[in-house]
Amino acid sequence: GIKRIINAFGYSKDGLAAAYRYESAFRQVLWLNLILIVLTFILNFDSATKMLLIIASFVSLITELFNTAVDHTSTEKHELAKRAKDAGSAAQLLALTMLGIVWAIALWRGYV
């Protein structure tokens, strides 16, 4: 019921706080995306473009949280953990590439 929803929100808040506090990569991606989200509203984009830019930012943040979560599965060197971490890193590379492409297209359409 409602108690479970309240608890889940608390766990999520704790997860975000821990990621921000202990993971510099998450902090960097968060600040980058906060700046981009603010720019989305400052620049003269239509609603659909704003929505797409904001979605791309959230995909990048979500991907970084998944990549960060892999760090906390084991402290030992392990081949499967390395593959999981590498896959998370590759996912973040693709998410940031998508973010860059979406922004480039939006700026090209809106200002060139």
HUGI-V997968 format. One record per pair of residues at least 24 apart in sequence whose C-alpha atoms are under 8 Angstrom apart, sorted by sequence separation. I is the first residue (numbers start at 1). GAP is how many residues later the second one is. If there is no record, write none. Layout:
I,GAP + I,GAP
This chain:
33,24 + 64,24 + 33,25 + 63,25 + 67,25 + 33,28 + 63,28 + 64,28 + 63,29 + 29,31 + 30,31 + 29,32 + 60,32 + 63,32 + 26,35 + 29,35 + 60,35 + 59,36 + 60,36 + 26,38 + 25,39 + 26,39 + 56,39 + 60,39 + 26,42 + 56,42 + 57,42 + 56,43 + 23,45 + 19,46 + 53,46 + 56,46 + 19,49 + 53,49 + 52,50 + 53,50 + 49,57 + 45,61 + 45,65 + 44,66
